[in-house]
């Protein structure tokens, strides 16, 4: 099955505002949860679903322990995991010995070459549902969005007026 994608407007620096560029992002219609993943692995090998579940749980525990110890984790064929950090307050002098409220920012994943090679024959197709690029073709409101998100406040005889949200020019009918 092919990966579907949609085009999104690329944010440009102020000096290049007159240039409009777009980039592709995958559209994910489904998330494969642990239960589905367990059964997919079970179908491909001799492990029982409970064995696969137990292995995944222990893998999660051991990866977390290694990351807590400040180690980088490499899973052959899959990739590298490591923590990234951020400081809550600005650091003015790197020689300062005080602890500067350092906290976990994210867990970075870098795919192994083997995983990338497995994905090298992927196919890509433009999504048939194009909410972000519908304006590119000049087709206007193809999906009736203006009927759902009206441009002016809507009133219902039995309801109070609907206020506009502060961050948009749209209103959402109270249903």
N, C-alpha and C positions, 0 to 999 in steps of 0.2 A: 504494500500500500504506500502511496506517495505522501510526503509531508506537505500539508497545505500551508500557504503563507499569505500574508497581507502586507501591503505597503503602508508605511507610516512616514510622516514628514520628519525629516532630520532637523533638529534644532541647530541653528547657525549662529555664529558670533555676530555681534552688532555690525561690525564692518562688512559682513557678507550677507546682510539681510535681504538684498535684492536677488540672491541666488537661492533657488528652491531645489532641494534634493530630497530623495526618498530612500528609505532602506527597508529591507524585508525582515519580517518577524514571523516565526512559525505560529500557526493557529492550532491550539491544542483543544480538541473536543472531548478528550477523555484523560483522566488520570488513572494510571495503573496503580492500585493500592497494594498493600502487602499481601492480602489474601489472594488476589489475582496473580501476583508475582510468584507466590509460593506454589500455586497450582501449575503455573507455566514451567517452573523449574522442576517440579515433581514429574510432569509429563515427559521431560527430556532426560531424566536420570532415574536411578533406582532408589533414591531417598524418599521416605514418606513425607507427606505434608508437615507432620509435626517435627520431623528431623530438620527440614528446611527452615521452619519457623524458629526452632531453637538455635540453629546456626546463625540466622540473621540477627536474632536478639543478642547472641554472644558477640557477633561482629560489631554491632552497635556499641555494646558495652566496652569492648576492648579498644575500639577506635576512640571513644570518648576519653578513656583513661589515658591513652597515649597523647591525645591532644591536650589534656589537662597537665601532663608532665612537660609540655612545651615541645613535644616531638612532632615531626612531620610524618604522616602515614602514607605508605605506598602499597597499593593493592595491585599486584601484577595483572596486567591486561586491562585494568580499570582506570587507575590514575592515582594522583597525589591529593591528600587532604592536609590542610594546615589552617591554623587560626590567623586572623588578622585583628589588629588592635586599634583602639582610638583613645585619645586623651580627652577627658571632660573639660579640662582647663588648659589654657594656652601655656606653652612652655617657652620661656624667654631665654633661658640659659641652660644648655645641655649639661653643664658641669654641676648643676644644682642636684643635691643628693636626695631631696624630698621626693616622695612618691606622688605622682601627679594623677591621681584618680584614673588609672588606666583601666579600660574595660574591653570586653570582647566585642568586636565589631561584626565579624562574620566568619564563616568557615569557607575558605577558598578551595575550590576543586579544579584541578588541572588534569585533563584527560590524558591517558597514556597513548602512545603512538599506535599500539595494538587496537585500542578501542576506536580511534580515529580511522584506522584502516578498515575495521568492520563496517563503519558507516560511509565509506567512500563511494559505494554504489547507490546511495540514496537518490530517490526521485523527488522532484519538487513540482507542485502544481499550484497555480494561483487559486485562492479560495473563491468559491462561487458567491459566498456572502461577503460583501465588501463594505463594511460600515465605515472604514477610515478613508477609503479612496473613491467612494461613490461620487464625490464632488469632482474628481479628476475627469470623468467622462462627460460632465455637464448634465447628467440625467436628473439632477435635483433630488427631491425626496422620494426615492424609489420604494422605501419601506414604511411610509406613513408615519415617520417619526414626528413630524410637525403636529399630527393629530394627538399624539401622546404627550409630547412636551410642547405645549402651546407657547406662542410668542408673547401673548398678553395674559394678565391674570384672568382666571376663569371664575365664574360665579355660578352657584347653584341655588335655586330658591330656598332650599332647606338647609344649606350649609353656609358657613361664614366665608367671606372672600379669602382666596388663597394668596398669601403673600409671596413675593418673589424671593428666591434664595439670594443671599448677598453676593455670591460668587458667580452668578450667571444671569442671563437675560431671560431665562426660561422659568416656567412654573410647572409644578407637577400636580395634576388634579388629585384631590383627596378621595381615593377609592379604597 
